[in-house]
């Protein structure tokens, strides 16, 4: 067992991974700490927790597959060409052919990476209560709360990917939920049971994080100047109290608990109105064309910090890659529905269009993850995981069954995107707003799955994939079914 534990911890804390992380993490290479001593100090617990955050940037998770690549293709975000010499295996995933050798391997890698980090969370959680005396101030509550929230978030995303369409079959067998540190495989459980465990972990995490300095001091997105630890700074780069509250809104919406989802979204909105997560300043978006805040950083509840974030743009979106593949939206969808076409709420003056889409020839390309001029700015490392705009979308969706009462929330969001209000509101308009707000952040496939709705990638409705389990339920990886 000792070798297994070493391999797991080293995967989270090894030097090559740490060399690319931001100063906010304040971590040292794993090989400077003996394994037996790792969790014998407060600093050791913090390093293990920071290592989990770093590993979320892995290509198989949120540094690629679960934000801009695999999951966004499944959500119809990009137009995928037919030339296999250029597009390779992407044609298969765009056609929801999950059973090819390539994609079975890719899904297994995502699954295995997520569960290895869950195991790390459980290693920390298994030790922390018995060593509470090691912690100063409120750090015990912060460390334990963040670890619980990370465990819940990873399980929730595996459920959203591999589990059933919850609104149609909550009793279907889905995934295992690991609450203890063990390498013994657990049985897959009904989605409804996983829902209870996700919500329980997030609820406990939120209680523990009620001492989070983000509540009284804001996100503190600047490093300490006196040489002290940054552990309680950069709160938008950790699962802080409001990020966990936002996750509870997202999860409750998925599980059909509309009133609870609305209440949690409202709490985050109230915090934003008090100045903790203010809407982006227009001058930072449109007033500095050489260095716009493309991710609307002040509105982000939780983001990863990835020192090589520019690779997302270089590898997937940069038009200079042509004639190799480049991810972009279908031109007709862009011009006639998403950012054009008044009947869909589109507007080319939308901030989300003006700063994130740049025309090259007859096409527009997605620049959200391109480098800022000031590459040392912390905003240049951020991969959004949860943002204020989603809270307005959740509040709008949960106001009433026919959505009509939610238009006020949509119009507040739209007014802070520089576009006109909508007179009425319906499911299609909500989906267009989700696409405009969350494009390139890995949420579109999950929106369609939750709503059991056609995946929109074309203005020709007959070409859009119709909802089905074949599209929305990804088969469990071979390694899991064999276990």
Secondary structure, DSSP 8 states (H G I E B T S, - for coil): -HHHHHHHHHHHH-HHHHTTS-GGG----GGGS-GGGTTSSHHHHHHHHHHHHHHTTSTTTTTTTTTTSHHHHHTT-S---S-HHHHTTHHHHHTT-TTSHHHHHHHHHHHHHHHHHHHHHHHHHHHHGGGGGG--TTHHHHHHHHHHHHHHHHHHHHHHHHS--TTT-TTSB------S---S-----BHHHHHHHHHHHHHHHHHHGGG-THHHH----S--SSS---TTS-GGGTT-HHHHHHHHHHHHHHTT-HHHHHHHHHHHHHHHHTTTT----HHHHHS-TTS--TT-GGGEEEEEE-TTTHHHHHHHT-GGGTTS------HHHIIIIISS-GGGT--TT-HHHHTTEEEETTEEEE-TTS--SSTTSGGGGEEEEEEHHHHHHHHHHTS-TTSGGGHHHHHHHHHTTT----S---HHHHHHHHHHHHTTTT-HHHHHHHHT-----SSSGGGS----HHHH-----HHHHH-
